[in-house]
Amino acid sequence: MRIVESWSTKQFKTTIYAMERWHYVEFEAGPMKQGFKFMKDSHPAVGDVKDALTEGFLTEVYATFEKMYLNLKENGSK
């Protein structure tokens, strides 16, 4: 696995990794991470993966981070 591209926004850090059969996209916000695999058969280039990261997709990623944070705050930090 190798890093192909990485960037940060106000909400989270995004890293795209190249693997043999997938592109793996990792989102990181504070102590939490989310990862998604994109098959190279359907997303052969990094640009194809970036095109899949639509505004709606990223909005759902952020909403999931908010749920994860609330879960951590309510259950994980004692």
N, C-alpha and C positions, 0 to 999 in steps of 0.2 A: 504494500500500500504506500502510495506516495502522494504528497500534497500537490495538487494541480493549481489551486487558486484559493485565496483567503481574503476576506474583507470584513469590516466591522460597520455596523449601523448603530443608531441610538438604542435599538431594542436588543440586538444580539450580534455575536460573531458568527460568521458563516465560513466553513471550510469545505472545499470539494476535494475528495481523494479519488485517485484512480486505482482500481483493483483489476484483476484479470477479467472478471465478467461483469463488474458493476462500476458505476460511479457512486461513491458514498458521500452524502451531504450531511454534514454535522452542524447543528445550531447550538450555540452555547450562550447561556445567560446566567451570570452569577455561578451558583453551585450546581446548576442543572444543565443537562445536555439532551438533545433529541437527534436521532439519526434516521436517514432515509436512504434506501438503496434504489438506484435507477439502473435497470438492466442496459448494458451496452447495445443489445439488439435493438431496443426501441429508442435509446438516447446515446448514439455512438460518439458524439462530440460533447465537450464541455459546454459549448454554446447551446446544445439541445437541452442539457440539464438546466442551465440558467433560464432558458425559455420556459421550462416547467415550473420555475419558482415565481409563479404569478402573484399578484397582489393578494388575491383570495387565499392562495396557499400560505403565503407568509402571514396573513392575518390569523389563520387557524393555528399556525406554529406559535405565534405570540399568545393567542388565547390559551393554548395548552400550557405554555410557560406560566401564565397567570394561575391556572389551576394547580400546576405542580408547586408553585410557590406557596399558595394557600394551604395545600396539603402538608408541605414541609413545615410551614409556620404552625399549623394546628397539631401536627402529630410527630414531627421530627425534632423539634427544638424544645427540649425540656430543661 
